[in-house]
């Protein structure tokens, strides 16, 4: 429960409107300007976390599961933005699923929310999702029939010093019995060192 002291008709918040900390408070403006009541009181810890340019620390922001239910529109908007940045975390995704914002608040949240769209790096992965690199040793997870060859590598065959096919992340090249063949990554797993 927030401590509110009325002072000449305007509420003065005595705790951080995000984490409820009673430590030193400062005013934080939820951008963009032009929305009513876009200033909230935050503690120095929250202000420091909000100023970080990288992805928010998911361990720090777990209190948003409660803060998102605030009656203060700016807190709801800021909660939505931070949870959206953390949507890869199960707890944050769950919060986003149940967080409802009125259309005008959602527009405000999206207006000040920019995520640099990063192209996902093309990565070769084995059947278990492990990243593959040039020179790795892999093990076949099933027997293969090699087209155009009498070669028939069996499950468990070790392929050393693989090369990644640069234009297809689903394929690698490797030598089996002296022959270089193309192998689908879904049929192999990386051998642990």
Buried (B, 14 or more C-beta within 10 A) or exposed (E): EEEEEEEEEEEEBEBBBBBBBEEEBEEBEBBEEEBEEBEBBBBEBBBEBBEEEEEBEBEBBBBBBEBBEBEBBBBBBBBBBBBBBBEEBEBBEEBBEEBEBEEEBBEBBBEBBEEEEEEEEEEBBBBEEBEBEEEBBBBBBEEBEBEEEEBEBEEEBEBEEBBBBEEEBEBBBBEBEEEEBBBEBEBBBBEEE
